[in-house]
């Protein structure tokens, strides 16, 4: 189950209907949870993932070596140094 928790959240940032009865200038603790039986996000098994990777590789023949990848990253990084 997914849950979002925010500590010390300013009352002023709450929607008007949630501010009712709360003192201005104070902070609150916000907890947001899904109601009921929320479906879990679909997870891909390792085998399904590898099938997807292999399908991509079979359609895209271009490969990049480690040296090419490092050179490209350095080139992009060095653009910011100019």
N, CA, C and O atoms as a printed pandas DataFrame, in Angstrom:
     atom_number atom_name residue_name chain_id  residue_number  x_coord  y_coord  z_coord
0              1         N          UNK        A               1    0.850   -1.178    0.000
1              2        CA          UNK        A               1    0.000    0.000    0.000
2              3         C          UNK        A               1    0.892    1.237    0.000
3              4         O          UNK        A               1    1.849    1.317    0.771
4              5         N          UNK        A               2    0.585    2.182   -0.848
5              6        CA          UNK        A               2    1.334    3.434   -0.897
6              7         C          UNK        A               2    0.835    4.385    0.166
7              8         O          UNK        A               2   -0.361    4.459    0.450
8              9         N          UNK        A               3    1.769    5.111    0.748
9             10        CA          UNK        A               3    1.410    6.071    1.781
10            11         C          UNK        A               3    2.355    7.257    1.659
11            12         O          UNK        A               3    3.561    7.086    1.481
12            13         N          UNK        A               4    1.801    8.458    1.755
13            14        CA          UNK        A               4    2.586    9.690    1.726
14            15         C          UNK        A               4    2.428   10.365    3.075
15            16         O          UNK        A               4    1.309   10.554    3.551
16            17         N          UNK        A               5    3.546   10.731    3.697
17            18        CA          UNK        A               5    3.517   11.395    5.004
18            19         C          UNK        A               5    4.321   12.679    4.904
19            20         O          UNK        A               5    5.454   12.671    4.421
20            21         N          UNK        A               6    3.743   13.781    5.358
21            22        CA          UNK        A               6    4.440   15.072    5.416
22            23         C          UNK        A               6    4.348   15.593    6.838
23            24         O          UNK        A               6    3.257   15.815    7.364
24            25         N          UNK        A               7    5.496   15.782    7.447
25            26        CA          UNK        A               7    5.560   16.321    8.808
26            27         C          UNK        A               7    5.669   17.839    8.738
27            28         O          UNK        A               7    6.253   18.375    7.796
28            29         N          UNK        A               8    5.117   18.530    9.715
29            30        CA          UNK        A               8    5.240   19.989    9.856
30            31         C          UNK        A               8    4.786   20.733    8.593
31            32         O          UNK        A               8    5.458   21.657    8.136
32            33         N          UNK        A               9    3.658   20.330    8.043
33            34        CA          UNK        A               9    3.122   20.948    6.829
34            35         C          UNK        A               9    2.333   22.195    7.221
35            36         O          UNK        A               9    1.459   22.109    8.083
36            37         N          UNK        A              10    2.617   23.362    6.609
37            38        CA          UNK        A              10    1.919   24.598    6.983
38            39         C          UNK        A              10    0.422   24.526    6.669
39            40         O          UNK        A              10    0.026   24.109    5.581
40            41         N          UNK        A              11   -0.391   24.931    7.620
41            42        CA          UNK        A              11   -1.843   24.932    7.443
42            43         C          UNK        A              11   -2.235   25.805    6.253
43            44         O          UNK        A              11   -3.193   25.490    5.547
44            45         N          UNK        A              12   -1.514   26.886    6.026
45            46        CA          UNK        A              12   -1.838   27.806    4.932
46            47         C          UNK        A              12   -1.774   27.124    3.561
47            48         O          UNK        A              12   -2.422   27.581    2.619
48            49         N          UNK        A              13   -1.010   26.047    3.437
49            50        CA          UNK        A              13   -0.869   25.356    2.153
50            51         C          UNK        A              13   -1.962   24.321    1.901
51            52         O          UNK        A              13   -2.042   23.758    0.809
52            53         N          UNK        A              14   -2.792   24.073    2.891
53            54        CA          UNK        A              14   -3.876   23.106    2.733
54            55         C          UNK        A              14   -5.023   23.710    1.929
55            56         O          UNK        A              14   -5.205   24.928    1.934
56            57         N          UNK        A              15   -5.800   22.872    1.236
57            58        CA          UNK        A              15   -7.011   23.372    0.585
58            59         C          UNK        A              15   -7.978   23.915    1.643
59            60         O          UNK        A              15   -7.936   23.498    2.800
60            61         N          UNK        A              16   -8.830   24.828    1.248
61            62        CA          UNK        A              16   -9.733   25.511    2.181
62            63         C          UNK        A              16  -10.572   24.531    2.999
63            64         O          UNK        A              16  -10.753   24.733    4.200
64            65         N          UNK        A              17  -11.086   23.477    2.372
65            66        CA          UNK        A              17  -11.946   22.550    3.115
66            67         C          UNK        A              17  -11.178   21.772    4.187
67            68         O          UNK        A              17  -11.785   21.288    5.142
68            69         N          UNK        A              18   -9.878   21.644    4.049
69            70        CA          UNK        A              18   -9.085   20.952    5.071
70            71         C          UNK        A              18   -8.566   21.902    6.150
71            72         O          UNK        A              18   -8.135   21.457    7.214
72            73         N          UNK        A              19   -8.608   23.205    5.878
73            74        CA          UNK        A              19   -8.140   24.196    6.856
74            75         C          UNK        A              19   -9.161   24.479    7.945
75            76         O          UNK        A              19   -8.819   25.027    8.993
76            77         N          UNK        A              20  -10.417   24.105    7.701
77            78        CA          UNK        A              20  -11.483   24.411    8.652
78            79         C          UNK        A              20  -11.151   23.865   10.033
79            80         O          UNK        A              20  -10.840   22.684   10.191
80            81         N          UNK        A              21  -11.222   24.737   11.022
81            82        CA          UNK        A              21  -10.994   24.334   12.401
82            83         C          UNK        A              21   -9.537   24.300   12.816
83            84         O          UNK        A              21   -9.234   23.961   13.960
84            85         N          UNK        A              22   -8.631   24.642   11.918
85            86        CA          UNK        A              22   -7.202   24.649   12.249
86            87         C          UNK        A              22   -6.714   26.085   12.375
87            88         O          UNK        A              22   -7.117   26.953   11.601
88            89         N          UNK        A              23   -5.858   26.331   13.336
89            90        CA          UNK        A              23   -5.350   27.687   13.583
90            91         C          UNK        A              23   -4.329   28.074   12.516
91            92         O          UNK        A              23   -3.449   27.288   12.164
92            93         N          UNK        A              24   -4.461   29.300   12.008
93            94        CA          UNK        A              24   -3.501   29.831   11.035
94            95         C          UNK        A              24   -2.119   29.921   11.671
95            96         O          UNK        A              24   -2.000   30.163   12.872
96            97         N          UNK        A              25   -1.090   29.728   10.878
97            98        CA          UNK        A              25    0.273   29.851   11.371
98            99         C          UNK        A              25    0.804   28.604   12.057
99           100         O          UNK        A              25    1.927   28.607   12.559
100          101         N          UNK        A              26    0.012   27.535   12.086
101          102        CA          UNK        A              26    0.474   26.295   12.709
102          103         C          UNK        A              26    0.844   25.287   11.631
103          104         O          UNK        A              26    0.611   25.513   10.444
104          105         N          UNK        A              27    1.412   24.190   12.054
105          106        CA          UNK        A              27    1.744   23.122   11.117
106          107         C          UNK        A              27    0.994   21.860   11.512
107          108         O          UNK        A              27    0.578   21.697   12.659
108          109         N          UNK        A              28    0.830   20.974   10.542
109          110        CA          UNK        A              28    0.110   19.725   10.770
110          111         C          UNK        A              28    0.909   18.564   10.185
111          112         O          UNK        A              28    1.868   18.756    9.437
112          113         N          UNK        A              29    0.491   17.375   10.544
113          114        CA          UNK        A              29    1.060   16.161    9.959
114          115         C          UNK        A              29    0.028   15.622    8.979
115          116         O          UNK        A              29   -1.123   15.389    9.350
116          117         N          UNK        A              30    0.431   15.426    7.739
117          118        CA          UNK        A              30   -0.464   14.949    6.686
118          119         C          UNK        A              30   -0.111   13.503    6.359
119          120         O          UNK        A              30    1.056   13.178    6.141
120          121         N          UNK        A              31   -1.128   12.632    6.325
121          122        CA          UNK        A              31   -0.945   11.242    5.912
122          123         C          UNK        A              31   -1.970   10.965    4.818
123          124         O          UNK        A              31   -3.170   11.129    5.035
124          125         N          UNK        A              32   -1.502   10.548    3.651
125          126        CA          UNK        A              32   -2.385   10.228    2.530
126          127         C          UNK        A              32   -2.193    8.754    2.199
127          128         O          UNK        A              32   -1.078    8.304    1.933
128          129         N          UNK        A              33   -3.307    8.001    2.220
129          130        CA          UNK        A              33   -3.269    6.577    1.913
130          131         C          UNK        A              33   -4.373    6.242    0.921
131          132         O          UNK        A              33   -5.411    6.904    0.888
132          133         N          UNK        A              34   -4.149    5.224    0.123
133          134        CA          UNK        A              34   -5.169    4.743   -0.797
134          135         C          UNK        A              34   -6.248    4.031    0.009
135          136         O          UNK        A              34   -5.945    3.322    0.968
136          137         N          UNK        A              35   -7.508    4.220   -0.379
137          138        CA          UNK        A              35   -8.612    3.530    0.277
138          139         C          UNK        A              35   -8.840    2.176   -0.371
139          140         O          UNK        A              35   -8.613    1.996   -1.567
140          141         N          UNK        A              36   -9.287    1.240    0.426
141          142        CA          UNK        A              36   -9.674   -0.060   -0.114
142          143         C          UNK        A              36   -8.505   -0.850   -0.660
143          144         O          UNK        A              36   -7.348   -0.627   -0.304
144          145         N          UNK        A              37   -8.842   -1.772   -1.529
145          146        CA          UNK        A              37   -7.835   -2.634   -2.132
146          147         C          UNK        A              37   -7.300   -1.992   -3.396
147          148         O          UNK        A              37   -7.808   -2.232   -4.492
148          149         N          UNK        A              38   -6.292   -1.191   -3.241
149          150        CA          UNK        A              38   -5.672   -0.546   -4.393
150          151         C          UNK        A              38   -4.844   -1.582   -5.143
151          152         O          UNK        A              38   -4.099   -2.344   -4.527
152          153         N          UNK        A              39   -4.969   -1.615   -6.458
153          154        CA          UNK        A              39   -4.189   -2.598   -7.212
154          155         C          UNK        A              39   -2.699   -2.255   -7.153
155          156         O          UNK        A              39   -2.312   -1.088   -7.210
156          157         N          UNK        A              40   -1.882   -3.289   -7.038
157          158        CA          UNK        A              40   -0.440   -3.080   -7.069
158          159         C          UNK        A              40   -0.015   -2.777   -8.493
159          160         O          UNK        A              40   -0.580   -3.324   -9.441
160          161         N          UNK        A              41    0.972   -1.913   -8.652
161          162        CA          UNK        A              41    1.442   -1.648  -10.008
162          163         C          UNK        A              41    1.973   -2.941  -10.628
163          164         O          UNK        A              41    2.552   -3.786   -9.944
164          165         N          UNK        A              42    1.766   -3.072  -11.918
165          166        CA          UNK        A              42    2.226   -4.277  -12.604
166          167         C          UNK        A              42    3.741   -4.368  -12.530
167          168         O          UNK        A              42    4.453   -3.386  -12.739
168          169         N          UNK        A              43    4.211   -5.557  -12.229
169          170        CA          UNK        A              43    5.648   -5.768  -12.161
170          171         C          UNK        A              43    6.051   -6.704  -13.285
171          172         O          UNK        A              43    5.352   -7.667  -13.599
172          173         N          UNK        A              44    7.180   -6.402  -13.876
173          174        CA          UNK        A              44    7.687   -7.215  -14.959
174          175         C          UNK        A              44    8.664   -8.230  -14.389
175          176         O          UNK        A              44    9.569   -7.882  -13.631
176          177         N          UNK        A              45    8.474   -9.463  -14.755
177          178        CA          UNK        A              45    9.415  -10.482  -14.296
178          179         C          UNK        A              45   10.728  -10.315  -15.048
179          180         O          UNK        A              45   10.780   -9.666  -16.093
180          181         N          UNK        A              46   11.774  -10.898  -14.514
181          182        CA          UNK        A              46   13.086  -10.807  -15.149
182          183         C          UNK        A              46   13.045  -11.409  -16.550
183          184         O          UNK        A              46   13.628  -10.855  -17.481
184          185         N          UNK        A              47   12.358  -12.543  -16.704
185          186        CA          UNK        A              47   12.270  -13.183  -18.017
186          187         C          UNK        A              47   11.561  -12.286  -19.028
187          188         O          UNK        A              47   11.993  -12.183  -20.177
188          189         N          UNK        A              48   10.473  -11.635  -18.607
189          190        CA          UNK        A              48    9.761  -10.722  -19.505
190          191         C          UNK        A              48   10.647   -9.546  -19.884
191          192         O          UNK        A              48   10.654   -9.108  -21.034
192          193         N          UNK        A              49   11.393   -9.040  -18.912
193          194        CA          UNK        A              49   12.300   -7.930  -19.175
194          195         C          UNK        A              49   13.362   -8.334  -20.194
195          196         O          UNK        A              49   13.642   -7.586  -21.131
196          197         N          UNK        A              50   13.948   -9.506  -20.015
197          198        CA          UNK        A              50   14.991   -9.957  -20.936
198          199         C          UNK        A              50   14.429  -10.186  -22.339
199          200         O          UNK        A              50   15.116   -9.925  -23.326
200          201         N          UNK        A              51   13.186  -10.671  -22.441
201          202        CA          UNK        A              51   12.562  -10.831  -23.755
202          203         C          UNK        A              51   12.410   -9.477  -24.437
203          204         O          UNK        A              51   12.636   -9.354  -25.641
204          205         N          UNK        A              52   12.027   -8.464  -23.669
205          206        CA          UNK        A              52   11.887   -7.112  -24.212
206          207         C          UNK        A              52   13.233   -6.575  -24.676
207          208         O          UNK        A              52   13.327   -5.962  -25.740
208          209         N          UNK        A              53   14.270   -6.802  -23.885
209          210        CA          UNK        A              53   15.618   -6.349  -24.251
210          211         C          UNK        A              53   16.075   -7.043  -25.532
211          212         O          UNK        A              53   16.595   -6.393  -26.439
212          213         N          UNK        A              54   15.885   -8.343  -25.609
213          214        CA          UNK        A              54   16.298   -9.092  -26.797
214          215         C          UNK        A              54   15.525   -8.641  -28.032
215          216         O          UNK        A              54   16.102   -8.543  -29.116
216          217         N          UNK        A              55   14.234   -8.365  -27.887
217          218        CA          UNK        A              55   13.441   -7.879  -29.017
218          219         C          UNK        A              55   13.974   -6.536  -29.499
219          220         O          UNK        A              55   14.067   -6.299  -30.704
220          221         N          UNK        A              56   14.321   -5.663  -28.569
221          222        CA          UNK        A              56   14.885   -4.360  -28.934
222          223         C          UNK        A              56   16.210   -4.539  -29.659
223          224         O          UNK        A              56   16.456   -3.915  -30.691
224          225         N          UNK        A              57   17.058   -5.396  -29.109
225          226        CA          UNK        A              57   18.377   -5.611  -29.716
226          227         C          UNK        A              57   18.266   -6.204  -31.114
227          228         O          UNK        A              57   19.065   -5.874  -31.990
228          229         N          UNK        A              58   17.290   -7.072  -31.333
229          230        CA          UNK        A              58   17.150   -7.690  -32.649
230          231         C          UNK        A              58   16.706   -6.674  -33.700
231          232         O          UNK        A              58   16.977   -6.854  -34.887
232          233         N          UNK        A              59   16.031   -5.617  -33.273
233          234        CA          UNK        A              59   15.563   -4.600  -34.209
234          235         C          UNK        A              59   16.527   -3.433  -34.347
235          236         O          UNK        A              59   16.453   -2.684  -35.321
236          237         N          UNK        A              60   17.422   -3.269  -33.395
237          238        CA          UNK        A              60   18.358   -2.147  -33.399
238          239         C          UNK        A              60   19.775   -2.700  -33.306
239          240         O          UNK        A              60   20.254   -3.048  -32.227
240          241         N          UNK        A              61   20.430   -2.772  -34.456
241          242        CA          UNK        A              61   21.745   -3.397  -34.520
242          243         C          UNK        A              61   22.884   -2.574  -33.961
243          244         O          UNK        A              61   23.951   -3.124  -33.686
244          245         N          UNK        A              62   22.701   -1.282  -33.783
245          246        CA          UNK        A              62   23.804   -0.424  -33.339
246          247         C          UNK        A              62   24.137   -0.690  -31.878
247          248         O          UNK        A              62   23.257   -0.703  -31.017
248          249         N          UNK        A              63   25.418   -0.902  -31.617
249          250        CA          UNK        A              63   25.895   -1.102  -30.255
250          251         C          UNK        A              63   26.896   -0.002  -29.927
251          252         O          UNK        A              63   27.556    0.530  -30.819
252          253         N          UNK        A              64   27.005    0.327  -28.682
253          254        CA          UNK        A              64   27.951    1.345  -28.222
254          255         C          UNK        A              64   28.938    0.665  -27.287
255          256         O          UNK        A              64   28.544   -0.031  -26.351
256          257         N          UNK        A              65   30.222    0.871  -27.547
257          258        CA          UNK        A              65   31.234    0.302  -26.660
258          259         C          UNK        A              65   31.335    1.155  -25.404
259          260         O          UNK        A              65   30.837    2.280  -25.358
260          261         N          UNK        A              66   31.984    0.604  -24.395
261          262        CA          UNK        A              66   32.180    1.351  -23.154
262          263         C          UNK        A              66   32.978    2.618  -23.427
263          264         O          UNK        A              66   32.668    3.680  -22.888
264          265         N          UNK        A              67   33.997    2.507  -24.256
265          266        CA          UNK        A              67   34.831    3.672  -24.579
266          267         C          UNK        A              67   34.013    4.758  -25.272
267          268         O          UNK        A              67   34.183    5.942  -24.981
268          269         N          UNK        A              68   33.124    4.362  -26.186
269          270        CA          UNK        A              68   32.272    5.341  -26.865
270          271         C          UNK        A              68   31.317    6.013  -25.883
271          272         O          UNK        A              68   31.097    7.222  -25.952
272          273         N          UNK        A              69   30.761    5.237  -24.982
273          274        CA          UNK        A              69   29.840    5.798  -23.995
274          275         C          UNK        A              69   30.556    6.782  -23.083
275          276         O          UNK        A              69   30.037    7.863  -22.806
276          277         N          UNK        A              70   31.744    6.416  -22.615
277          278        CA          UNK        A              70   32.519    7.303  -21.743
278          279         C          UNK        A              70   32.894    8.579  -22.480
279          280         O          UNK        A              70   32.809    9.668  -21.912
280          281         N          UNK        A              71   33.307    8.459  -23.733
281          282        CA          UNK        A              71   33.673    9.643  -24.520
282          283         C          UNK        A              71   32.477   10.571  -24.682
283          284         O          UNK        A              71   32.617   11.789  -24.570
284          285         N          UNK        A              72   31.313   10.010  -24.942
285          286        CA          UNK        A              72   30.103   10.829  -25.116
286          287         C          UNK        A              72   29.728   11.533  -23.814
287          288         O          UNK        A              72   29.364   12.708  -23.826
288          289         N          UNK        A              73   29.815   10.828  -22.711
289          290        CA          UNK        A              73   29.496   11.436  -21.416
290          291         C          UNK        A              73   30.458   12.567  -21.109
291          292         O          UNK        A              73   30.044   13.630  -20.645
292          293         N          UNK        A              74   31.743   12.346  -21.368
293          294        CA          UNK        A              74   32.733   13.404  -21.120
294          295         C          UNK        A              74   32.482   14.611  -22.014
295          296         O          UNK        A              74   32.633   15.755  -21.584
296          297         N          UNK        A              75   32.099   14.350  -23.260
297          298        CA          UNK        A              75   31.789   15.438  -24.189
298          299         C          UNK        A              75   30.614   16.268  -23.673
299          300         O          UNK        A              75   30.659   17.498  -23.692
300          301         N          UNK        A              76   29.575   15.594  -23.218
301          302        CA          UNK        A              76   28.410   16.307  -22.686
302          303         C          UNK        A              76   28.765   17.074  -21.417
303          304         O          UNK        A              76   28.334   18.212  -21.232
304          305         N          UNK        A              77   29.547   16.452  -20.551
305          306        CA          UNK        A              77   29.957   17.106  -19.306
306          307         C          UNK        A              77   30.796   18.347  -19.599
307          308         O          UNK        A              77   30.623   19.387  -18.964
308          309         N          UNK        A              78   31.706   18.229  -20.565
309          310        CA          UNK        A              78   32.608   19.336  -20.879
310          311         C          UNK        A              78   31.895   20.515  -21.532
311          312         O          UNK        A              78   32.408   21.633  -21.510
312          313         N          UNK        A              79   30.716   20.280  -22.113
313          314        CA          UNK        A              79   29.945   21.392  -22.686
314          315         C          UNK        A              79   29.623   22.428  -21.619
315          316         O          UNK        A              79   29.540   23.619  -21.916
316          317         N          UNK        A              80   29.441   21.982  -20.381
317          318        CA          UNK        A              80   29.072   22.886  -19.301
318          319         C          UNK        A              80   30.262   23.666  -18.772
319          320         O          UNK        A              80   30.088   24.681  -18.098
320          321         N          UNK        A              81   31.479   23.197  -19.072
321          322        CA          UNK        A              81   32.678   23.873  -18.587
322          323         C          UNK        A              81   33.038   25.092  -19.421
323          324         O          UNK        A              81   33.792   25.950  -18.963
324          325         N          UNK        A              82   32.515   25.183  -20.628
325          326        CA          UNK        A              82   32.860   26.311  -21.528
326          327         C          UNK        A              82   32.254   27.608  -21.085
327          328         O          UNK        A              82   32.452   28.635  -21.733
